Amino acid sequence: MTQTTVWWLAVSVIAFFILHSLLASVLVKQKLEQRSPFIVKYYRLLYNLLAVVLFLPFIIIMRFYSGPVLWSWAAPYSLLADGVAVCAILAFIWTLRGYDMLEFMGIRQLFSKDVSVYDQGAMHISTLHRFVRHPWYTLILIMLWTRNIHVAHLVIYSLASLYFVIGSRLEEKKLIVYYGDAYKQYMKQVPGLIPLPGHYINKQEAQRLIALASHKGQT
């Protein structure tokens, strides 16, 4: 993998993340709703399908054109890395039970009569959300960085890590609009991506914040 190829890969990954964020923004959705209101109910599904299609080339590159290895886990640490990755995968699967996956994928919206760009589900604080605000991002980062690192992996993983930091902050601006003071309190008590000792909330506090967010949504 030449230096020019690496730069083109980096530019492509950055372009993907920028496009991904723009299409997820309320502003873009508002413009779309104004011009083509009929497509709003299909937006989430199309958004997810487009993300998969556009990210597929990066998966192929990492699998078949990854370049020389830069870091490889040696035994017995390779077993430890694999074990941590498996735990992260299982934890990720476990978190899915707390979400409406049909809505997340955009399928439920297809059968809804009234769909708006402002639609947002109730504030959700699962067990892992009590320790970190973005457990999916955290778990994905663990899965990535516990693998052997080739040149292509380093480029994509590094930019993905940066995107998770920036993207989570952009996402939280929307969540503050949706959930108000409840989410602001939540941000003060729970770290974003890296769990910290003593910085978490118990189940009762989580329920209190959810109730507060629900009250905000009704006003």
Beta strands, then each sheet from edge to edge (+ up, - down):
strand 1: 69-71
strand 2: 149-150
sheet 1: 1+ 2-
end
